[in-house]
Amino acid sequence: MSPIIIAFLSLSLSVLPPSSADKFTAYDALQTFNFPVGLLPKGALGYDLDEKTGKFTAYLNETCSFSLEGSYDLKYQSKITGYISRNNLRNLNGISVKVLFLWLNIVEVTRVDDEIDFSVGIASASFPINNFDQCPQCGCGLDCDTVHVRKMKSNAFVSSL
Ligand SMILES: *[C@@H]1O[C@H](CO)[C@@H](O)[C@H](O)[C@H]1NC(C)=O
């Protein structure tokens, strides 16, 4: 191919919306929709996205659970489905949070300015977006190196009930 065609191709690739092209990771896709990468733990393998409807399926290499700063226990299935649009994830399936002694499915995640709002249907909780700058690691979450400790609001779900 001529250099001009190659330049054109790489230009058009860089402005294309996310697709299931494997160069684009699930983390890139989140950012395209204005979400931070830390909504997904490390170990995402890939994803499928229907660009018309926003319906997606994301795959993790393993079922994953961790505790966020000792406050919330989160559990990710290896397959997560839902609908994504700018600032909004809905009809989510595959991510749950332990509230008191119940595991509740997180059904919707919304970004409002610099806050991320998680809804379990009957209750919701908001967290500053900088809590999601980094991807948590299965097992130890964000506390893997113990240097890095940030407190999340620990009772937000409960107090919004
Ligand atoms: C999944 O991926 C993470 C991050 O890349 C890695 O630490 C972990 O060992 C992997 N788990 C399995 C079961 O391969």
Backbone and ligand atoms as CSV (ligand in chain L), in Angstrom:
chain,resi,resn,atom,element,x,y,z
A,1,MET,N,N,0.839,-1.199,0.000
A,1,MET,CA,C,0.000,0.000,0.000
A,1,MET,C,C,0.872,1.246,0.000
A,2,SER,N,N,0.350,2.277,-0.604
A,2,SER,CA,C,1.118,3.523,-0.616
A,2,SER,C,C,1.040,4.173,0.760
A,3,PRO,N,N,2.042,4.964,1.070
A,3,PRO,CA,C,2.049,5.635,2.390
A,3,PRO,C,C,0.803,6.480,2.606
A,4,ILE,N,N,0.275,7.040,1.514
A,4,ILE,CA,C,-0.907,7.891,1.690
A,4,ILE,C,C,-2.108,7.064,2.145
A,5,ILE,N,N,-2.250,5.895,1.530
A,5,ILE,CA,C,-3.370,5.036,1.926
A,5,ILE,C,C,-3.192,4.586,3.372
A,6,ILE,N,N,-1.957,4.238,3.701
A,6,ILE,CA,C,-1.717,3.796,5.078
A,6,ILE,C,C,-2.031,4.927,6.061
A,7,ALA,N,N,-1.606,6.130,5.722
A,7,ALA,CA,C,-1.880,7.266,6.604
A,7,ALA,C,C,-3.383,7.485,6.730
A,8,PHE,N,N,-4.073,7.349,5.612
A,8,PHE,CA,C,-5.514,7.543,5.648
A,8,PHE,C,C,-6.177,6.474,6.515
A,9,LEU,N,N,-5.731,5.228,6.332
A,9,LEU,CA,C,-6.319,4.129,7.102
A,9,LEU,C,C,-6.093,4.330,8.593
A,10,SER,N,N,-4.872,4.723,8.962
A,10,SER,CA,C,-4.645,4.841,10.394
A,10,SER,C,C,-5.399,6.043,10.950
A,11,LEU,N,N,-5.570,7.071,10.131
A,11,LEU,CA,C,-6.356,8.215,10.575
A,11,LEU,C,C,-7.814,7.799,10.798
A,12,SER,N,N,-8.368,7.065,9.823
A,12,SER,CA,C,-9.778,6.727,9.978
A,12,SER,C,C,-9.969,5.730,11.113
A,13,LEU,N,N,-8.966,4.874,11.351
A,13,LEU,CA,C,-9.094,3.951,12.477
A,13,LEU,C,C,-9.123,4.713,13.794
A,14,SER,N,N,-8.322,5.765,13.858
A,14,SER,CA,C,-8.227,6.440,15.144
A,14,SER,C,C,-9.481,7.258,15.451
A,15,VAL,N,N,-10.302,7.556,14.452
A,15,VAL,CA,C,-11.515,8.310,14.765
A,15,VAL,C,C,-12.765,7.432,14.772
A,16,LEU,N,N,-12.581,6.154,14.478
A,16,LEU,CA,C,-13.737,5.262,14.506
A,16,LEU,C,C,-14.249,5.087,15.940
A,17,PRO,N,N,-15.550,4.954,16.107
A,17,PRO,CA,C,-16.067,4.622,17.435
A,17,PRO,C,C,-15.622,3.213,17.817
A,18,PRO,N,N,-15.751,2.863,19.114
A,18,PRO,CA,C,-15.285,1.544,19.534
A,18,PRO,C,C,-16.059,0.426,18.831
A,19,SER,N,N,-15.391,-0.609,18.507
A,19,SER,CA,C,-16.060,-1.761,17.928
A,19,SER,C,C,-15.411,-2.966,18.569
A,20,SER,N,N,-15.733,-4.125,18.107
A,20,SER,CA,C,-15.109,-5.283,18.737
A,20,SER,C,C,-13.710,-5.550,18.169
A,21,ALA,N,N,-13.201,-4.606,17.393
A,21,ALA,CA,C,-11.809,-4.708,16.945
A,21,ALA,C,C,-10.925,-4.915,18.165
A,22,ASP,N,N,-10.008,-5.869,18.094
A,22,ASP,CA,C,-9.344,-6.261,19.337
A,22,ASP,C,C,-8.340,-5.241,19.857
A,23,LYS,N,N,-7.997,-4.228,19.040
A,23,LYS,CA,C,-7.108,-3.199,19.555
A,23,LYS,C,C,-7.775,-2.411,20.675
A,24,PHE,N,N,-9.077,-2.294,20.592
A,24,PHE,CA,C,-9.836,-1.549,21.574
A,24,PHE,C,C,-10.178,-2.459,22.744
A,25,THR,N,N,-9.784,-2.085,23.939
A,25,THR,CA,C,-10.097,-2.927,25.083
A,25,THR,C,C,-11.408,-2.467,25.717
A,26,ALA,N,N,-11.907,-3.284,26.606
A,26,ALA,CA,C,-13.119,-2.909,27.336
A,26,ALA,C,C,-12.873,-1.631,28.140
A,27,TYR,N,N,-11.626,-1.414,28.572
A,27,TYR,CA,C,-11.313,-0.200,29.334
A,27,TYR,C,C,-11.393,1.033,28.424
A,28,ASP,N,N,-10.906,0.879,27.189
A,28,ASP,CA,C,-11.013,1.981,26.232
A,28,ASP,C,C,-12.481,2.304,25.973
A,29,ALA,N,N,-13.274,1.240,25.856
A,29,ALA,CA,C,-14.692,1.433,25.568
A,29,ALA,C,C,-15.355,2.221,26.692
A,30,LEU,N,N,-15.033,1.878,27.926
A,30,LEU,CA,C,-15.604,2.618,29.052
A,30,LEU,C,C,-15.280,4.103,28.922
A,31,GLN,N,N,-14.022,4.398,28.578
A,31,GLN,CA,C,-13.608,5.796,28.490
A,31,GLN,C,C,-14.299,6.527,27.350
A,32,THR,N,N,-14.549,5.803,26.271
A,32,THR,CA,C,-15.260,6.404,25.150
A,32,THR,C,C,-16.636,6.897,25.589
A,33,PHE,N,N,-17.218,6.184,26.545
A,33,PHE,CA,C,-18.549,6.567,27.024
A,33,PHE,C,C,-18.471,7.423,28.288
A,34,ASN,N,N,-17.280,7.989,28.512
A,34,ASN,CA,C,-17.068,8.943,29.606
A,34,ASN,C,C,-17.025,8.304,30.997
A,35,PHE,N,N,-16.716,7.018,31.050
A,35,PHE,CA,C,-16.579,6.330,32.332
A,35,PHE,C,C,-15.103,6.076,32.640
A,36,PRO,N,N,-14.755,6.020,33.922
A,36,PRO,CA,C,-13.372,5.698,34.295
A,36,PRO,C,C,-13.079,4.199,34.150
A,37,VAL,N,N,-11.824,3.863,33.919
A,37,VAL,CA,C,-11.444,2.452,33.704
A,37,VAL,C,C,-11.678,1.587,34.939
A,38,GLY,N,N,-11.629,2.212,36.109
A,38,GLY,CA,C,-11.714,1.454,37.352
A,38,GLY,C,C,-13.074,0.846,37.639
A,39,LEU,N,N,-14.044,1.032,36.741
A,39,LEU,CA,C,-15.317,0.328,36.922
A,39,LEU,C,C,-15.149,-1.161,36.660
A,40,LEU,N,N,-14.103,-1.507,35.934
A,40,LEU,CA,C,-13.838,-2.923,35.662
A,40,LEU,C,C,-12.550,-3.327,36.371
A,41,PRO,N,N,-12.531,-4.511,36.948
A,41,PRO,CA,C,-11.277,-4.980,37.544
A,41,PRO,C,C,-10.274,-5.367,36.452
A,42,LYS,N,N,-9.044,-5.573,36.865
A,42,LYS,CA,C,-8.035,-6.071,35.927
A,42,LYS,C,C,-8.449,-7.437,35.404
A,43,GLY,N,N,-8.041,-7.734,34.202
A,43,GLY,CA,C,-8.298,-9.073,33.681
A,43,GLY,C,C,-9.415,-9.121,32.654
A,44,ALA,N,N,-9.861,-7.946,32.151
A,44,ALA,CA,C,-10.882,-7.962,31.099
A,44,ALA,C,C,-10.271,-8.526,29.825
A,45,LEU,N,N,-10.982,-9.439,29.208
A,45,LEU,CA,C,-10.451,-10.104,28.017
A,45,LEU,C,C,-10.891,-9.416,26.739
A,46,GLY,N,N,-12.125,-8.985,26.706
A,46,GLY,CA,C,-12.640,-8.367,25.491
A,46,GLY,C,C,-14.104,-8.080,25.683
A,47,TYR,N,N,-14.716,-7.576,24.643
A,47,TYR,CA,C,-16.126,-7.247,24.771
A,47,TYR,C,C,-16.763,-7.231,23.393
A,48,ASP,N,N,-18.065,-7.340,23.393
A,48,ASP,CA,C,-18.851,-7.169,22.172
A,48,ASP,C,C,-19.755,-5.977,22.396
A,49,LEU,N,N,-19.917,-5.177,21.371
A,49,LEU,CA,C,-20.793,-4.016,21.506
A,49,LEU,C,C,-21.608,-3.854,20.242
A,50,ASP,N,N,-22.897,-3.745,20.425
A,50,ASP,CA,C,-23.776,-3.406,19.312
A,50,ASP,C,C,-23.883,-1.884,19.296
A,51,GLU,N,N,-23.259,-1.270,18.325
A,51,GLU,CA,C,-23.175,0.180,18.347
A,51,GLU,C,C,-24.520,0.868,18.168
A,52,LYS,N,N,-25.483,0.178,17.598
A,52,LYS,CA,C,-26.799,0.794,17.405
A,52,LYS,C,C,-27.552,0.909,18.716
A,53,THR,N,N,-27.539,-0.190,19.484
A,53,THR,CA,C,-28.358,-0.200,20.695
A,53,THR,C,C,-27.545,0.059,21.949
A,54,GLY,N,N,-26.223,-0.111,21.880
A,54,GLY,CA,C,-25.393,0.023,23.067
A,54,GLY,C,C,-25.311,-1.260,23.873
A,55,LYS,N,N,-25.964,-2.316,23.397
A,55,LYS,CA,C,-25.939,-3.584,24.132
A,55,LYS,C,C,-24.513,-4.148,24.097
A,56,PHE,N,N,-24.005,-4.511,25.270
A,56,PHE,CA,C,-22.645,-5.035,25.298
A,56,PHE,C,C,-22.538,-6.278,26.169
A,57,THR,N,N,-21.494,-7.015,25.912
A,57,THR,CA,C,-21.096,-8.117,26.780
A,57,THR,C,C,-19.601,-7.953,27.004
A,58,ALA,N,N,-19.176,-7.948,28.253
A,58,ALA,CA,C,-17.741,-7.845,28.550
A,58,ALA,C,C,-17.310,-9.130,29.240
A,59,TYR,N,N,-16.103,-9.556,28.958
A,59,TYR,CA,C,-15.618,-10.820,29.502
A,59,TYR,C,C,-14.395,-10.594,30.374
A,60,LEU,N,N,-14.436,-11.176,31.557
A,60,LEU,CA,C,-13.264,-11.159,32.433
A,60,LEU,C,C,-12.628,-12.545,32.405
A,61,ASN,N,N,-11.350,-12.603,32.722
A,61,ASN,CA,C,-10.686,-13.906,32.670
A,61,ASN,C,C,-11.077,-14.825,33.815
A,62,GLU,N,N,-11.761,-14.285,34.816
A,62,GLU,CA,C,-12.167,-15.121,35.936
A,62,GLU,C,C,-13.284,-14.402,36.685
A,63,THR,N,N,-14.038,-15.159,37.447
A,63,THR,CA,C,-14.987,-14.541,38.376
A,63,THR,C,C,-14.157,-13.819,39.422
A,64,CYS,N,N,-14.591,-12.632,39.785
A,64,CYS,CA,C,-13.703,-11.760,40.538
A,64,CYS,C,C,-14.432,-11.182,41.719
A,65,SER,N,N,-13.834,-11.241,42.889
A,65,SER,CA,C,-14.431,-10.497,43.986
A,65,SER,C,C,-13.340,-9.833,44.796
A,66,PHE,N,N,-13.695,-8.716,45.355
A,66,PHE,CA,C,-12.738,-7.955,46.153
A,66,PHE,C,C,-13.531,-6.993,47.003
A,67,SER,N,N,-12.838,-6.420,47.944
A,67,SER,CA,C,-13.463,-5.464,48.826
A,67,SER,C,C,-12.859,-4.102,48.531
A,68,LEU,N,N,-13.726,-3.092,48.399
A,68,LEU,CA,C,-13.199,-1.750,48.156
A,68,LEU,C,C,-12.912,-1.093,49.488
A,69,GLU,N,N,-11.656,-0.927,49.789
A,69,GLU,CA,C,-11.219,-0.274,51.026
A,69,GLU,C,C,-11.902,-0.886,52.245
A,70,GLY,N,N,-12.179,-2.134,52.200
A,70,GLY,CA,C,-12.811,-2.783,53.337
A,70,GLY,C,C,-14.249,-2.360,53.562
A,71,SER,N,N,-14.803,-1.581,52.617
A,71,SER,CA,C,-16.152,-1.069,52.837
A,71,SER,C,C,-17.207,-1.885,52.114
A,72,TYR,N,N,-16.952,-2.144,50.862
A,72,TYR,CA,C,-17.919,-2.859,50.057
A,72,TYR,C,C,-17.295,-4.104,49.494
A,73,ASP,N,N,-18.053,-5.179,49.521
A,73,ASP,CA,C,-17.638,-6.369,48.806
A,73,ASP,C,C,-18.315,-6.341,47.455
A,74,LEU,N,N,-17.517,-6.459,46.418
A,74,LEU,CA,C,-18.046,-6.472,45.063
A,74,LEU,C,C,-17.727,-7.813,44.420
A,75,LYS,N,N,-18.636,-8.247,43.578
A,75,LYS,CA,C,-18.420,-9.516,42.894
A,75,LYS,C,C,-18.726,-9.321,41.409
A,76,TYR,N,N,-17.783,-9.706,40.566
A,76,TYR,CA,C,-17.955,-9.612,39.115
A,76,TYR,C,C,-17.999,-11.023,38.549
A,77,GLN,N,N,-19.032,-11.299,37.772
A,77,GLN,CA,C,-19.051,-12.566,37.048
A,77,GLN,C,C,-18.082,-12.456,35.880
A,78,SER,N,N,-17.717,-13.584,35.305
A,78,SER,CA,C,-16.775,-13.511,34.183
A,78,SER,C,C,-17.454,-12.988,32.920
A,79,LYS,N,N,-18.781,-12.928,32.931
A,79,LYS,CA,C,-19.510,-12.344,31.805
A,79,LYS,C,C,-20.436,-11.257,32.343
A,80,ILE,N,N,-20.285,-10.055,31.817
A,80,ILE,CA,C,-21.094,-8.925,32.274
A,80,ILE,C,C,-21.847,-8.365,31.074
A,81,THR,N,N,-23.142,-8.176,31.234
A,81,THR,CA,C,-23.931,-7.670,30.113
A,81,THR,C,C,-24.674,-6.407,30.524
A,82,GLY,N,N,-25.107,-5.648,29.536
A,82,GLY,CA,C,-25.889,-4.455,29.804
A,82,GLY,C,C,-25.951,-3.579,28.577
A,83,TYR,N,N,-26.400,-2.359,28.799
A,83,TYR,CA,C,-26.478,-1.372,27.720
A,83,TYR,C,C,-25.645,-0.170,28.132
A,84,ILE,N,N,-24.819,0.292,27.217
A,84,ILE,CA,C,-23.967,1.433,27.547
A,84,ILE,C,C,-24.285,2.605,26.638
A,85,SER,N,N,-24.312,3.785,27.224
A,85,SER,CA,C,-24.381,5.016,26.443
A,85,SER,C,C,-23.581,6.034,27.240
A,86,ARG,N,N,-23.416,7.229,26.682
A,86,ARG,CA,C,-22.593,8.205,27.373
A,86,ARG,C,C,-23.126,8.451,28.786
A,87,ASN,N,N,-22.259,8.261,29.766
A,87,ASN,CA,C,-22.571,8.490,31.179
A,87,ASN,C,C,-23.591,7.515,31.767
A,88,ASN,N,N,-23.944,6.481,31.056
A,88,ASN,CA,C,-24.970,5.588,31.594
A,88,ASN,C,C,-24.743,4.122,31.205
A,89,LEU,N,N,-24.821,3.269,32.232
A,89,LEU,CA,C,-24.820,1.814,32.025
A,89,LEU,C,C,-26.119,1.315,32.642
A,90,ARG,N,N,-26.904,0.576,31.893
A,90,ARG,CA,C,-28.174,0.126,32.473
A,90,ARG,C,C,-28.441,-1.336,32.125
A,91,ASN,N,N,-29.487,-1.870,32.744
A,91,ASN,CA,C,-29.815,-3.296,32.586
A,91,ASN,C,C,-28.597,-4.170,32.848
A,92,LEU,N,N,-27.782,-3.741,33.791
A,92,LEU,CA,C,-26.549,-4.474,34.052
A,92,LEU,C,C,-26.819,-5.826,34.664
A,93,ASN,N,N,-26.001,-6.745,34.307
A,93,ASN,CA,C,-26.077,-8.076,34.854
A,93,ASN,C,C,-24.664,-8.591,35.034
A,94,GLY,N,N,-24.343,-9.071,36.227
A,94,GLY,CA,C,-23.027,-9.667,36.411
A,94,GLY,C,C,-22.166,-8.972,37.451
A,95,ILE,N,N,-22.656,-7.844,37.985
A,95,ILE,CA,C,-21.891,-7.169,39.036
A,95,ILE,C,C,-22.791,-7.051,40.261
A,96,SER,N,N,-22.313,-7.533,41.398
A,96,SER,CA,C,-23.143,-7.393,42.588
A,96,SER,C,C,-22.342,-6.829,43.749
A,97,VAL,N,N,-23.077,-6.252,44.668
A,97,VAL,CA,C,-22.472,-5.615,45.840
A,97,VAL,C,C,-23.150,-6.184,47.072
A,98,LYS,N,N,-22.369,-6.388,48.119
A,98,LYS,CA,C,-22.939,-6.922,49.342
A,98,LYS,C,C,-23.381,-5.760,50.221
A,99,VAL,N,N,-24.667,-5.702,50.495
A,99,VAL,CA,C,-25.224,-4.660,51.347
A,99,VAL,C,C,-25.803,-5.357,52.564
A,100,LEU,N,N,-25.275,-5.011,53.726
A,100,LEU,CA,C,-25.571,-5.759,54.940
A,100,LEU,C,C,-25.199,-7.213,54.688
A,101,PHE,N,N,-26.162,-8.112,54.598
A,101,PHE,CA,C,-25.776,-9.501,54.346
A,101,PHE,C,C,-26.319,-10.016,53.011
A,102,LEU,N,N,-26.793,-9.095,52.179
A,102,LEU,CA,C,-27.387,-9.512,50.903
A,102,LEU,C,C,-26.499,-9.144,49.731
A,103,TRP,N,N,-26.429,-10.030,48.763
A,103,TRP,CA,C,-25.761,-9.672,47.515
A,103,TRP,C,C,-26.814,-9.085,46.581
A,104,LEU,N,N,-26.645,-7.838,46.201
A,104,LEU,CA,C,-27.606,-7.185,45.313
A,104,LEU,C,C,-26.943,-6.899,43.973
A,105,ASN,N,N,-27.709,-7.116,42.928
A,105,ASN,CA,C,-27.221,-6.856,41.583
A,105,ASN,C,C,-27.151,-5.345,41.354
A,106,ILE,N,N,-26.031,-4.864,40.892
A,106,ILE,CA,C,-25.956,-3.458,40.481
A,106,ILE,C,C,-26.585,-3.360,39.108
A,107,VAL,N,N,-27.698,-2.637,39.020
A,107,VAL,CA,C,-28.437,-2.620,37.756
A,107,VAL,C,C,-28.122,-1.421,36.884
A,108,GLU,N,N,-27.658,-0.347,37.514
A,108,GLU,CA,C,-27.406,0.854,36.723
A,108,GLU,C,C,-26.244,1.632,37.317
A,109,VAL,N,N,-25.417,2.170,36.442
A,109,VAL,CA,C,-24.307,3.026,36.856
A,109,VAL,C,C,-24.393,4.299,36.027
A,110,THR,N,N,-24.396,5.435,36.700
A,110,THR,CA,C,-24.551,6.699,35.994
A,110,THR,C,C,-23.453,7.653,36.422
A,111,ARG,N,N,-22.894,8.335,35.458
A,111,ARG,CA,C,-21.947,9.382,35.808
A,111,ARG,C,C,-22.675,10.714,35.829
A,112,VAL,N,N,-22.582,11.432,36.942
A,112,VAL,CA,C,-23.145,12.770,37.043
A,112,VAL,C,C,-21.997,13.682,37.449
A,113,ASP,N,N,-21.562,14.514,36.539
A,113,ASP,CA,C,-20.377,15.346,36.739
A,113,ASP,C,C,-19.209,14.469,37.181
A,114,ASP,N,N,-18.662,14.723,38.372
A,114,ASP,CA,C,-17.518,13.927,38.796
A,114,ASP,C,C,-17.873,12.904,39.860
A,115,GLU,N,N,-19.103,12.425,39.778
A,115,GLU,CA,C,-19.542,11.380,40.687
A,115,GLU,C,C,-20.049,10.198,39.876
A,116,ILE,N,N,-19.856,9.016,40.441
A,116,ILE,CA,C,-20.390,7.817,39.825
A,116,ILE,C,C,-21.472,7.280,40.750
A,117,ASP,N,N,-22.647,7.113,40.202
A,117,ASP,CA,C,-23.788,6.665,40.991
A,117,ASP,C,C,-24.102,5.208,40.659
A,118,PHE,N,N,-24.138,4.383,41.692
A,118,PHE,CA,C,-24.455,2.962,41.513
A,118,PHE,C,C,-25.858,2.716,42.047
A,119,SER,N,N,-26.678,2.054,41.248
A,119,SER,CA,C,-28.022,1.757,41.722
A,119,SER,C,C,-28.240,0.253,41.783
A,120,VAL,N,N,-28.806,-0.197,42.904
A,120,VAL,CA,C,-29.181,-1.598,43.019
A,120,VAL,C,C,-30.697,-1.736,42.908
A,121,GLY,N,N,-31.353,-0.688,42.415
A,121,GLY,CA,C,-32.800,-0.729,42.271
A,121,GLY,C,C,-33.475,-0.062,43.444
A,122,ILE,N,N,-33.357,-0.657,44.619
A,122,ILE,CA,C,-34.023,-0.083,45.781
A,122,ILE,C,C,-33.187,0.990,46.459
A,123,ALA,N,N,-31.916,1.063,46.133
A,123,ALA,CA,C,-31.036,2.027,46.784
A,123,ALA,C,C,-29.924,2.384,45.831
A,124,SER,N,N,-29.307,3.535,46.090
A,124,SER,CA,C,-28.170,3.881,45.259
A,124,SER,C,C,-27.138,4.607,46.099
A,125,ALA,N,N,-25.943,4.685,45.578
A,125,ALA,CA,C,-24.859,5.345,46.292
A,125,ALA,C,C,-23.949,6.013,45.278
A,126,SER,N,N,-23.419,7.177,45.656
A,126,SER,CA,C,-22.526,7.904,44.756
A,126,SER,C,C,-21.125,7.955,45.334
A,127,PHE,N,N,-20.149,7.906,44.442
A,127,PHE,CA,C,-18.755,7.990,44.857
A,127,PHE,C,C,-18.014,8.946,43.936
A,128,PRO,N,N,-17.052,9.678,44.485
A,128,PRO,CA,C,-16.236,10.552,43.628
A,128,PRO,C,C,-15.512,9.728,42.565
A,129,ILE,N,N,-15.411,10.320,41.393
A,129,ILE,CA,C,-14.886,9.578,40.253
A,129,ILE,C,C,-13.428,9.175,40.457
A,130,ASN,N,N,-12.691,9.918,41.272
A,130,ASN,CA,C,-11.270,9.566,41.430
A,130,ASN,C,C,-11.056,8.261,42.179
A,131,ASN,N,N,-12.132,7.703,42.739
A,131,ASN,CA,C,-12.021,6.357,43.313
A,131,ASN,C,C,-11.851,5.297,42.237
A,132,PHE,N,N,-12.055,5.693,40.983
A,132,PHE,CA,C,-12.058,4.700,39.905
A,132,PHE,C,C,-10.970,4.963,38.867
A,133,ASP,N,N,-9.946,5.708,39.295
A,133,ASP,CA,C,-8.820,5.977,38.400
A,133,ASP,C,C,-8.072,4.701,38.041
A,134,GLN,N,N,-8.043,3.781,38.981
A,134,GLN,CA,C,-7.287,2.541,38.769
A,134,GLN,C,C,-8.214,1.349,38.773
A,135,CYS,N,N,-7.811,0.318,38.038
A,135,CYS,CA,C,-8.599,-0.906,38.026
A,135,CYS,C,C,-8.277,-1.718,39.264
A,136,PRO,N,N,-9.298,-2.095,40.022
A,136,PRO,CA,C,-9.038,-2.964,41.167
A,136,PRO,C,C,-8.583,-4.347,40.703
A,137,GLN,N,N,-7.903,-5.026,41.574
A,137,GLN,CA,C,-7.405,-6.352,41.236
A,137,GLN,C,C,-8.249,-7.387,41.960
A,138,CYS,N,N,-8.576,-8.462,41.280
A,138,CYS,CA,C,-9.364,-9.514,41.913
A,138,CYS,C,C,-8.648,-9.963,43.185
A,139,GLY,N,N,-9.420,-10.159,44.235
A,139,GLY,CA,C,-8.835,-10.611,45.489
A,139,GLY,C,C,-8.536,-9.454,46.415
A,140,CYS,N,N,-7.616,-8.576,46.003
A,140,CYS,CA,C,-7.193,-7.518,46.936
A,140,CYS,C,C,-7.697,-6.128,46.578
A,141,GLY,N,N,-8.443,-5.978,45.479
A,141,GLY,CA,C,-9.013,-4.673,45.150
A,141,GLY,C,C,-7.963,-3.625,44.877
A,142,LEU,N,N,-8.030,-2.515,45.616
A,142,LEU,CA,C,-7.043,-1.443,45.418
A,142,LEU,C,C,-5.996,-1.458,46.519
A,143,ASP,N,N,-6.122,-2.381,47.438
A,143,ASP,CA,C,-5.230,-2.400,48.596
A,143,ASP,C,C,-4.070,-3.362,48.424
A,144,CYS,N,N,-3.803,-3.751,47.175
A,144,CYS,CA,C,-2.822,-4.801,46.952
A,144,CYS,C,C,-1.436,-4.418,47.453
A,145,ASP,N,N,-1.096,-3.140,47.328
A,145,ASP,CA,C,0.248,-2.739,47.755
A,145,ASP,C,C,0.227,-1.994,49.089
A,146,THR,N,N,-0.910,-1.983,49.752
A,146,THR,CA,C,-1.111,-1.368,51.078
A,146,THR,C,C,-0.667,0.100,51.180
A,147,VAL,N,N,0.136,0.593,50.236
A,147,VAL,CA,C,0.549,1.997,50.287
A,147,VAL,C,C,-0.644,2.867,49.938
A,148,HIS,N,N,-1.466,2.269,49.077
A,148,HIS,CA,C,-2.502,3.030,48.421
A,148,HIS,C,C,-3.832,2.816,49.140
A,149,VAL,N,N,-4.147,3.664,50.082
A,149,VAL,CA,C,-5.392,3.466,50.817
A,149,VAL,C,C,-6.266,4.713,50.752
A,150,ARG,N,N,-7.448,4.514,50.234
A,150,ARG,CA,C,-8.415,5.608,50.204
A,150,ARG,C,C,-9.719,5.093,50.791
A,151,LYS,N,N,-10.357,5.914,51.540
A,151,LYS,CA,C,-11.615,5.488,52.155
A,151,LYS,C,C,-12.800,5.814,51.251
A,152,MET,N,N,-13.652,4.831,51.083
A,152,MET,CA,C,-14.911,5.087,50.406
A,152,MET,C,C,-15.934,5.384,51.514
A,153,LYS,N,N,-16.998,6.099,51.152
A,153,LYS,CA,C,-18.092,6.256,52.104
A,153,LYS,C,C,-18.635,4.876,52.419
A,154,SER,N,N,-18.569,4.462,53.668
A,154,SER,CA,C,-18.834,3.050,53.899
A,154,SER,C,C,-20.306,2.720,54.022
A,155,ASN,N,N,-21.138,3.678,54.357
A,155,ASN,CA,C,-22.531,3.286,54.573
A,155,ASN,C,C,-23.508,3.963,53.630
A,156,ALA,N,N,-23.006,4.400,52.477
A,156,ALA,CA,C,-23.869,5.154,51.573
A,156,ALA,C,C,-25.093,4.368,51.117
A,157,PHE,N,N,-24.904,3.095,50.791
A,157,PHE,CA,C,-26.062,2.308,50.345
A,157,PHE,C,C,-27.065,2.179,51.471
A,158,VAL,N,N,-26.566,1.878,52.632
A,158,VAL,CA,C,-27.453,1.639,53.764
A,158,VAL,C,C,-28.202,2.922,54.117
A,159,SER,N,N,-27.501,4.058,54.113
A,159,SER,CA,C,-28.177,5.277,54.546
A,159,SER,C,C,-29.171,5.783,53.496
A,160,SER,N,N,-29.040,5.316,52.256
A,160,SER,CA,C,-30.011,5.762,51.257
A,160,SER,C,C,-31.236,4.856,51.217
A,161,LEU,N,N,-31.224,3.806,52.014
A,161,LEU,CA,C,-32.377,2.889,52.018
A,161,LEU,C,C,-33.609,3.551,52.641
L,1,LIG,C1,C,-6.606,-12.724,35.169
L,1,LIG,O1,O,-5.933,-11.533,34.821
L,1,LIG,C2,C,-5.308,-10.879,35.917
L,1,LIG,C3,C,-4.791,-9.525,35.456
L,1,LIG,O2,O,-4.169,-9.595,34.220
L,1,LIG,C4,C,-4.223,-11.780,36.491
L,1,LIG,O3,O,-3.598,-11.157,37.589
L,1,LIG,C5,C,-4.859,-13.095,36.931
L,1,LIG,O4,O,-3.871,-13.986,37.375
L,1,LIG,C6,C,-5.637,-13.732,35.777
L,1,LIG,N1,N,-6.367,-14.904,36.282
L,1,LIG,C7,C,-6.398,-16.058,35.663
L,1,LIG,C8,C,-7.249,-17.126,36.285
L,1,LIG,O5,O,-5.776,-16.265,34.620
